[in-house]
Structure formats: structure tokens, C-alpha cells
Amino acid sequence: MSEIIATTVSGKLRGIAADGIATFKGIPYGADTGGRRRFVPPLPAEPWTGIRDATEFGPICPQTGAVAEQALSDQRTIGALPVLPLSEDCLVLNVWTPAIDTAKRPVMVWLHGRGYAAGAGSEGWYDGAALAKRGDVVVITINHRLNVFGYLHLADIGGKDFAGSGVAGLLDAVLALEWVRDNAAAFGGDPGNVTIFGESGGGSKVSTLLAMPSAEGLFHRAIVQSGPGIRGVEAKDATAFSERLLAYLKIAPNELEKLQTLPHAQLTQALATMPASDAPGPMGLVMRGNALRLAPVVDGDYLPEHPFDPVAAPSAAKVPLMIGTNKDEAALFMAGDPRRRRLEEHELIERLKPMLGDRMDEILGVYRKTRPDATPWELFIGISSERTRLGSIQLAERKAAGGPAPVFMYLFTWESDYLGGLFQSCHALEIPFVFNQPDVAPLTGSKANKPQLAASMSDAWVAFARNGDPNHVGLPHWPTYSTASRSTMLFDVPCRVEDDPRREERLVWGGVAVAR
């Protein structure tokens, strides 16, 4: 292990070189977003003199939940979470690179998950060293504003002084991408070949950046993992939420400056304790948690339109896209259910009726036909997982129809044996394989074929970042996606391609275009 110095446009940084990878952590790309800078577009970080230490992760956006509270449940599945301060001075990023040279490697910028409410680029299973080393790429993860700090829409209450408040978190991401444009070469990267990728909420962030004019040209390829962001939040709905929060805090609409002086903990506490509305949230979903209702707002300016509704945003037309989901997305969220794997038939019906209404018999009948050996619990997981898959298919269709750039679809079907297979092919399970560190999380279990799957997947992500095409020698040929064939890569051991997998299940839901 040795020190290594990089020279950025803002000043020099001291990182650490070890095992063939140079790592720089906690690099400021934006100024403090607290006080009068709360809820407004970010400013670049101030330059510094001398050599700034970049060997420790920086602060994370104020939040509640697992990352802030070191939740034991998460440690048991995804591994230890670093203890980091909560601060509005959180616009920092982390870089892993094989060398400080002029090689012009592809740059891969990761947008973390946990919705728009929580998370950080410093979570352990986002460590970029193994991916950077295997693929000879530069990997970057970022922190940005979240929940109330990133998506509280105040422009229709406070006017132009609060323009951009409903998308501030993604304006942070745009600023980070501008930093990448200006500094990638200093870390051996190519600013003309940048891929943005993310999972869950990170996938939705990628989807939305595809529709933001200020982000156009700052990245050249996009990967959406289990997080199709088809619609943003309507401004009127976002304003109604902001008015409820102001009333709860006893702040008048003409006193928004008071909202900028409250301690950040008071705002996150208000989100946690304010009565939640049952009004539809993003994508028409009823969302019980207030923080989960905060998401990018279609303000007509920074986000002019919904990213992929009714069609793909024009700015997405020339960007190649890879998109996919995991077979059993809902298994992660249902793992704590007291009836897990013991669900009886009558309980299945009771749970599906509110979800499916008068179409329950029709939809359940198809799943019984296509999965004749499935238990009631497995049927519940399968049906509960479909929103993400169907949304990804819809996004892929509209993206393919919206311009010439190719679209590639995948379905992750490999199952973990952790806790007796409880998690199946659950939400987020693909992340350690994408980052080529399949042993980083207990969630991945103990199967001997994990390294083989990690090689197949990380090489596909790297190939896509390098060429806009995920094909490589370790995979069967992966055709582009179209409504004519619906070719889909199934990630398992071995990997294989299938046209229109689970076709009957897709068709029974309706609302997804069918080739004629």
C-alpha cells in the first residue's frame, strides 16, 4: 500500500494505491448544501491549496433507516455498513482506477439505491476496486441530496428562489457528471465515454437523468437495474405534499426561509412522524412512508416531462440502454413476513384480492398454469415481483421506439442458497456480481458457481460501458431488444438467451405493447 497523488481542476488529492488499484474517497464535487443553499441547485466545490487527503469516505445526506442507523437486518444480508456522519455538506464522490495515466478508460458512474430516500455511494457492496481491476475501467460512486433535501418541491410556493428544489438531488448528480467531464482524464478515464448505472432507486435516477436536458451529453450509455423510472411526480401533487409538511412544521408559505434554518434532524424527524397520505405516489403507487413519496418532480424546466411516459424523452434517443430485473424481486422485502414459506391457499387469496381486484382469478390462473409446482408463497412472491419487470419492459419498448440507440434486456434468474433459499433471485442480489465481488454480502450464499456468474455479469457491464454492447466471449450472443423478438439474457449458470420469457405472464397483465 502506498500514497498516490492525483491533480484535479480543484486541487491535488492524496489517495491510496494497493493491489493494482488507486482509490480516492470523499472527493468534494459540490459546495455545502445547508442553510441558504438548502433546496436550491448546487454549486461546485471551492478549489483548495496544497494536497487534500482523499483516503476516507465523506459524509452522507441526512436520512433515517438502515444506513444511518446501522440496521442489524441489513448487516445480516448485505454486510457491514460504514459509520459516517450525516451532513448537508455531502456532495462527495469516490474513485477507483487501475492507474493515473493517459489510457482513457471507460468511466462507470454508480447511482446508489434505497429509493430517493436513503443510501450512500460508500456502502460496502458498491466498492469499485474489483470491477475496476477486472474490466480496466474507472469506477465512481457518488453521494447526493435525498428525501426532503433533494426532492421537496417549493417552486410553486416560493417562486424562482426555489426553482429546481423538486429535482435538487439529481441536479447534484448532474454536477457530479460535470466533475467527471472535467476530471476523468486525471484518473486515467475517458470523459467522452461515461456510463451511468444504478439499481432500484439508482435505476430510477438513471432513467430520469435520461430525460434531463442539463445532463444530456455528460454520459453516453445507461444501465437500469430493477428500477424503471417511467414517470416523475406531478408538480401539483408535489406542491400538495410540501404544503402538508409546512403545515406540520407550523411554517407559513411566505416563511420558507425558516425551512432553511431548521436543524436537518428536525426535517427528517418530521418526515418520519407526519401523518402519511394515502394519495398515489410516484408511478401511481400508494406509498406509506413520507420519505418514499419524495421523488423527482416534473417541474417543466429542469425536468420538462416524464422520462418515459407517454413516450421516451427525446434526450434519451441516442443513448444505448441496458435494462433488466431479478426474477423474485419481492423476496427481499417479504423475507421478514411471519408467514414466509408457510403461506396457505386462503391466505394467498386474501393477500392478492386487494392487489388484483376482480382480475385475481384470471391472473392467478395464468401463474398456476405457468408455475404448476409453485407453493402459495412462491406464487405470492412471483406476482408481487411483476411491477418492476413489467415497468422495465415498458421502458425498454418506449426507449427502442424513441430513437436509434440499441436496447438490451436481461432477467437475473440465479438463486441464492442463503437461509435455505429464502431470498431466491431477490431484489439487489445482482449487485455483488456486477461489481465482481460475489462474496461481499451474506445474501449471496455459498454456491460454488458464484465466481463464474460474477465474471459473466461484470464482463457484460464492462463491455457495454466500453462499446455500448454487452456481448463478450463469456456469453452466448445477446441480441438487441425489440417487440418482435423480445430477446432477453437470462443471467444464471450457465447464461442463456430466451425470446419473450414468461410470455403468458406478461400478456395477462395487459398494458405492455404486443408485436402485431
Residue pairs with C-beta under 8 A, 6 or more apart in sequence:
1 16
1 17
1 18
2 16
2 17
2 18
3 14
3 15
3 16
3 17
4 14
4 15
4 16
4 17
4 22
4 100
5 12
5 13
5 14
5 15
5 51
6 12
6 13
6 15
6 22
6 24
6 54
6 100
6 186
6 187
7 13
7 186
8 27
8 182
8 183
8 186
9 47
9 182
9 183
9 186
10 28
10 44
10 45
10 46
10 47
10 48
11 47
11 48
11 49
11 50
11 51
11 52
12 50
12 51
12 52
13 24
13 27
13 51
13 52
13 53
13 54
14 51
14 52
14 53
14 54
14 55
15 22
15 23
15 24
15 25
15 54
15 55
15 95
16 22
16 23
16 55
17 23
19 129
19 133
20 98
20 133
21 96
21 97
21 98
21 129
21 132
21 133
22 95
22 96
22 97
22 98
22 99
22 100
22 187
23 55
23 94
23 95
23 96
23 129
24 54
24 55
24 94
24 95
24 187
25 54
25 55
25 56
25 57
25 58
25 94
25 95
25 122
26 54
26 56
26 57
26 58
26 92
26 94
27 54
27 58
27 92
27 93
27 94
27 95
28 45
28 58
28 91
28 92
29 44
29 45
29 91
29 92
29 93
29 142
29 175
29 176
29 179
30 42
30 43
30 44
30 45
30 91
30 172
30 175
30 176
31 37
31 42
31 43
31 44
31 45
31 46
31 89
31 91
32 88
32 89
33 42
33 88
33 89
33 90
33 91
33 145
33 149
33 168
33 172
34 87
34 88
34 89
34 264
35 260
35 261
36 257
36 260
37 43
37 88
38 88
38 149
38 259
38 260
39 149
39 152
39 154
39 162
39 165
39 168
39 259
39 260
40 161
40 162
40 163
40 164
40 165
40 168
41 163
41 164
41 168
41 171
42 91
42 145
42 168
42 171
42 172
42 175
44 175
44 178
44 179
45 91
57 82
57 84
57 92
57 94
57 120
57 122
58 84
58 90
58 92
58 122
58 143
59 84
59 85
59 86
59 87
59 89
59 90
59 92
59 143
60 67
60 68
60 84
60 85
60 86
60 87
60 90
60 120
60 122
60 143
61 86
61 87
61 88
61 90
61 120
61 143
61 144
61 145
61 146
61 147
61 149
61 150
62 68
62 86
62 87
62 88
62 146
62 147
62 149
62 264
62 265
62 267
62 268
63 86
63 117
63 118
63 119
63 146
63 147
63 268
63 291
64 118
64 268
64 271
64 272
64 291
65 71
65 114
65 117
65 118
66 73
66 74
66 81
66 114
66 118
67 74
67 81
67 114
67 118
67 119
67 120
67 123
68 86
68 118
70 81
70 83
71 81
73 336
74 81
75 81
76 442
77 332
77 335
77 418
77 423
77 441
77 442
77 443
78 123
78 124
78 125
78 428
78 441
78 442
78 443
79 124
79 125
79 440
79 441
79 442
80 124
81 123
81 124
82 122
82 123
82 124
84 120
84 122
86 264
86 265
87 264
88 145
88 149
88 264
90 143
90 144
90 145
91 143
91 144
91 145
91 172
91 175
91 176
92 142
92 143
93 121
93 140
93 141
93 142
93 143
93 176
93 179
94 121
94 122
94 128
94 140
94 141
94 142
95 128
95 138
95 139
95 140
95 187
96 127
96 128
96 129
96 131
96 132
96 138
96 139
96 140
97 105
97 132
97 138
97 139
97 187
97 188
97 189
98 105
98 132
98 133
98 136
98 137
98 138
98 188
99 188
100 186
100 187
100 188
101 188
102 185
102 188
103 136
103 188
104 185
104 188
104 189
104 190
104 193
105 136
105 137
105 138
105 188
105 189
105 190
106 135
106 137
106 138
106 189
106 190
106 193
106 194
106 195
106 462
106 465
106 466
107 137
107 138
107 140
107 180
107 184
107 189
107 190
107 191
107 193
107 194
107 195
107 465
108 128
108 131
108 137
108 138
108 139
108 140
108 194
108 195
108 197
108 461
108 462
108 465
109 140
109 141
109 142
109 176
109 177
109 180
109 194
109 195
109 196
109 197
109 219
110 121
110 126
110 128
110 139
110 140
110 141
110 142
110 197
110 198
110 202
111 142
111 173
111 196
111 197
111 198
111 201
111 202
111 203
111 205
111 206
112 119
112 120
112 121
112 123
112 126
112 141
112 142
112 198
112 199
112 201
112 202
113 119
113 198
113 199
113 200
113 201
113 202
113 203
113 227
113 428
114 200
114 201
115 200
115 201
115 204
115 291
115 292
115 295
116 146
116 147
116 150
116 151
116 169
116 201
116 204
116 205
116 292
116 294
116 295
116 296
117 146
117 147
117 201
117 289
117 291
117 292
117 294
118 146
118 147
118 291
119 146
119 201
119 202
120 143
121 141
121 142
121 143
122 141
122 143
124 440
124 441
125 431
125 432
125 435
125 437
125 440
125 441
126 141
126 431
126 435
127 435
127 437
127 440
128 139
128 140
128 141
128 435
129 139
130 435
130 436
130 437
130 458
131 137
131 139
131 434
131 435
131 436
131 437
131 458
131 461
131 462
132 138
132 139
133 436
134 436
134 455
134 458
134 459
134 462
135 436
135 458
135 459
135 461
135 462
135 465
135 466
136 462
137 189
137 462
137 465
137 466
138 184
138 187
138 188
138 189
140 176
140 180
142 172
142 173
142 176
144 150
144 169
144 170
144 172
144 173
144 176
145 168
145 169
145 172
146 169
147 268
147 271
147 291
147 294
148 245
148 267
148 268
148 270
148 271
148 291
148 294
149 168
149 169
149 264
149 267
150 168
150 169
150 170
150 172
150 294
151 165
151 166
151 167
151 168
151 169
151 233
151 238
151 294
151 295
151 296
151 297
152 165
152 166
152 238
152 241
152 242
152 245
152 294
153 165
153 166
153 233
153 235
153 238
153 239
153 241
153 242
153 297
153 299
154 162
154 165
154 166
154 242
154 256
154 259
155 162
155 163
155 164
155 165
155 166
155 235
155 299
156 235
156 236
156 239
157 239
157 242
157 243
157 246
157 253
157 256
158 165
158 253
158 256
161 256
162 256
163 299
163 301
163 302
164 171
164 299
164 301
164 302
166 233
166 235
166 238
166 296
166 297
166 299
166 302
166 303
167 208
167 212
167 296
167 297
167 299
167 302
167 303
169 296
170 205
170 208
170 209
170 212
170 215
170 296
170 302
170 303
171 214
171 302
173 205
173 209
173 215
174 209
174 212
174 214
174 215
174 218
177 194
177 196
177 215
177 218
177 219
178 218
180 189
180 191
180 194
180 218
181 191
181 194
181 218
182 191
184 190
184 191
184 194
185 191
192 220
193 220
193 221
193 465
193 466
194 218
194 219
194 220
194 221
195 219
195 220
195 221
195 222
195 223
195 464
195 465
196 206
196 209
196 219
196 221
196 222
196 223
197 206
197 222
197 223
197 224
197 225
197 434
197 461
198 204
198 205
198 206
198 223
198 224
198 225
198 227
199 225
199 226
199 227
199 428
199 430
199 431
200 225
200 226
200 227
200 427
200 428
201 227
202 225
202 227
203 223
203 224
203 225
203 226
203 227
203 228
203 229
203 323
204 224
204 227
204 228
204 229
204 295
205 227
205 229
206 222
206 223
206 224
206 227
206 229
207 222
207 224
207 227
207 228
207 229
207 230
207 307
207 308
207 395
208 229
208 232
208 296
208 303
208 307
209 215
209 219
209 222
210 222
210 307
210 312
210 313
210 315
210 316
210 319
210 321
211 303
211 304
211 305
211 306
211 307
211 308
211 313
211 315
211 316
212 302
212 303
212 315
213 302
213 304
213 315
214 302
215 315
216 315
219 319
220 319
220 320
220 468
221 319
221 320
221 321
221 322
221 464
221 465
221 468
222 316
222 319
222 320
222 321
222 322
223 321
223 322
223 323
223 461
223 464
224 321
224 322
224 323
224 324
224 392
224 395
225 323
225 324
225 325
225 430
225 431
225 434
226 324
226 325
226 326
226 329
226 388
226 392
226 427
226 428
226 430
227 388
228 308
228 323
228 388
228 391
228 392
228 394
228 395
229 296
229 307
229 308
229 395
230 283
230 306
230 307
230 308
230 309
230 391
230 394
230 395
230 398
231 282
231 283
231 284
231 298
231 306
231 307
231 308
231 309
232 282
232 295
232 296
232 297
232 298
232 303
232 306
232 307
233 281
233 282
233 293
233 295
233 296
233 297
233 298
234 297
234 298
235 297
235 298
235 299
235 300
237 279
237 280
238 297
240 279
241 277
241 290
241 293
241 294
243 253
244 274
244 277
245 270
245 271
245 274
245 290
246 252
246 253
246 259
248 270
248 274
249 259
249 262
249 266
249 270
251 258
251 259
259 267
268 291
271 290
271 291
271 294
272 290
272 291
274 290
276 287
276 288
276 289
276 290
276 293
277 293
278 286
279 286
280 286
281 287
281 292
281 293
281 295
282 293
282 295
283 391
287 293
296 303
297 303
298 304
298 305
298 306
304 313
305 313
306 313
307 313
307 316
308 316
308 394
308 395
308 398
308 399
309 398
311 398
311 401
311 402
312 398
312 399
312 401
312 402
312 403
313 402
314 402
314 403
316 399
316 402
316 403
316 405
317 402
317 403
317 404
317 405
318 403
318 404
318 405
319 405
320 405
320 406
320 407
320 408
320 464
320 468
320 469
321 396
321 399
321 405
321 406
321 407
321 408
322 407
322 408
322 409
322 410
322 461
322 464
322 470
323 392
323 395
323 396
323 399
323 407
323 408
323 409
323 410
324 392
324 409
324 410
324 411
324 412
324 488
324 489
324 491
325 385
325 388
325 389
325 392
325 411
325 412
326 385
326 411
326 412
326 413
326 425
326 426
326 427
326 428
326 429
326 430
327 385
327 411
327 412
327 413
327 415
327 424
327 425
328 381
328 382
328 385
328 415
328 423
328 424
328 425
328 426
329 384
329 385
329 388
329 389
329 426
329 427
330 380
330 381
330 384
330 385
330 426
330 427
331 381
331 385
331 422
331 423
331 424
331 425
331 426
331 427
332 423
332 426
332 427
332 428
332 429
333 427
334 340
334 380
334 381
334 384
335 419
335 422
335 423
335 426
339 347
339 377
340 377
340 422
341 375
341 377
341 422
342 377
343 351
343 375
343 376
343 377
343 380
344 376
345 376
347 376
348 364
348 376
348 377
348 379
348 380
349 360
351 380
352 360
352 363
352 364
352 380
352 383
353 360
355 383
355 384
356 363
356 364
356 383
362 508
363 383
363 508
363 509
364 379
364 383
366 504
366 505
366 508
367 374
367 379
367 382
367 383
367 505
368 374
368 379
369 504
370 502
370 504
370 505
371 378
371 379
371 382
374 382
381 424
386 505
386 509
388 427
389 411
390 506
390 509
390 511
390 512
392 409
393 409
393 486
393 506
393 512
394 511
394 512
394 513
396 407
396 409
396 481
397 483
397 512
397 513
399 405
399 407
400 407
400 480
400 481
400 482
400 483
405 468
406 468
406 469
406 480
406 481
407 480
407 481
408 464
408 469
408 470
408 478
408 480
408 481
408 489
409 481
409 486
409 487
409 488
409 489
410 488
410 489
410 490
410 491
411 488
411 489
411 490
411 491
411 501
412 425
412 429
412 430
412 490
412 491
412 492
413 425
413 490
413 491
413 492
414 425
414 429
414 433
414 453
414 491
414 492
414 493
415 421
415 424
415 425
416 423
416 424
416 425
416 426
416 429
416 443
416 444
416 445
416 447
417 445
417 446
417 447
418 442
418 443
418 444
418 445
418 446
423 429
423 443
426 443
428 443
429 443
429 444
430 457
430 491
431 441
432 438
432 439
432 440
432 441
432 443
432 444
432 454
433 444
433 450
433 453
433 454
433 457
433 458
433 491
434 457
434 458
434 461
435 458
436 454
436 455
436 458
437 454
438 444
438 450
438 451
438 453
438 454
439 450
444 450
449 493
452 493
453 491
453 492
453 493
455 474
456 474
456 475
456 491
456 493
456 495
457 491
459 472
459 474
459 475
460 470
460 471
460 472
460 475
460 478
460 489
461 470
462 472
463 469
463 470
463 471
463 472
464 470
470 478
470 489
471 477
471 478
475 489
475 495
476 495
476 496
476 497
477 497
478 487
478 489
478 497
479 485
479 487
479 497
480 487
481 487
481 488
482 515
483 513
483 514
483 515
484 515
485 499
485 500
486 499
486 500
486 501
486 503
486 515
487 497
487 498
487 499
488 497
488 498
488 499
488 500
488 501
489 495
489 496
489 497
490 496
490 497
490 498
490 501
500 506
506 512
507 514
